[in-house]
Every structure is written in structure tokens, then in C-alpha cells.
Amino acid sequence: MTEHETAAPKAGKFGGAGALKPAMPVIAVVCALLALWLAWSGWVQFQAERREAALKDVRDQVARQVADAVGKEVAQLDARLKSAPVQAALAQGDLAAAGAAIKQGWAGAQDAQILVEGLDPQYAALAQGGFGKVGLAESAVAENKAVAAIVKDAGGARLAIAAPAHNGPMRVGVAYVRLPLDRATAAVERGNVSDD
């Protein structure tokens, strides 16, 4: 080996590490700022995910409470339709008495009636009464079970329940019960959601 070959290696094309020395403080500041920005972004994303998870938990809890509350009202209509006073009135063809028997003792029930089979009077009065009651009654007949919905009735939004009214095996009409809206919305109003 020659003396040149054993001497210090040649400086690279860009002057080696010595050329980066003046830029090191700037690179360090840029790296520190980048690290801070990434940490802040991660924290913000973590907080957003926590808020979203909390909101989903509240939403799921409220949905269960609404379903339970409405389910109780639906079950109550089913039970009342099978009661002796309602069945006796239906056997006599006295739909008004059957509606009164359904409403009697039902706290908060604003109206209860048996709509005649075929719903002809309700269809004739669509312009005055709206589609909510008729649509709900048609759903109850189509599904052959009690159903609930929020409808516009008596001048505002209400919780309504409808179910086929049978006397024995024969359907004689559709039971319709109107309840205050808060029976369905109380859980939503009680839902504890923070402002953020």
C-alpha cells in the first residue's frame, strides 16, 4: 500500500459531516417542532375518539330506554285488547265502548278508539286528519301486531300505538291509542351528553 492509500479517507462529494454542522440547530428545531405537532395531533385524535365513544354509549343507552318505554306501551295495548271489558264490547259491536275500555285507567292516554275495519272513515277524512293515524293503522293490519310511531295528531306530534282488534278469530277493526310524545322522548331529554 502506498502512503496515499493509508492516509485518511477522502472527504465525500458533499464535504462530509462537517458540512452539516452549521445546519444541525435548524434541523434539531424542525425535528422538535415536528415531534410536538405529531404529539398534539395524536392527543387531539385521542380526545375526539374518547368523546365519540362516550356519545355512542349515551346514544345506545337512550335507544334502549326509548325502545323499552315504547315496548311497555305496546304491551299494554295488547293486554287491554285481550281484557274482558274490551272483548265484551267488541262482541256486541260497540266500538266506542271498546275504545273507552281501552283508555280507562291508562295514565296519560289522550285518546283510544277502535277504527272500523277497512278504515273508510279515516280515508275519507285524510284532508283533515292527516296520514299518520291511517298509516299506523295500516301498518298494524299489515304486520298483524301492535306497532308504534310518532305521528302528527290532535295538532302536534304524538306517540301513537295501533293494533288489530280481534273478537275471537275475527278482526273487527284497529285499536288506536294516542299518548303524549314525552313517553318516547323522555329518555332523549334525560340523556347526559357533555357540551363538548
Summary of the structure (lengths in Angstrom):
residues: 196
radius of gyration: 35.7
end to end distance: 74.7
largest distance: 124.9
contacts: 502
relative contact order: 0.13
helix: 59%
strand: 18%
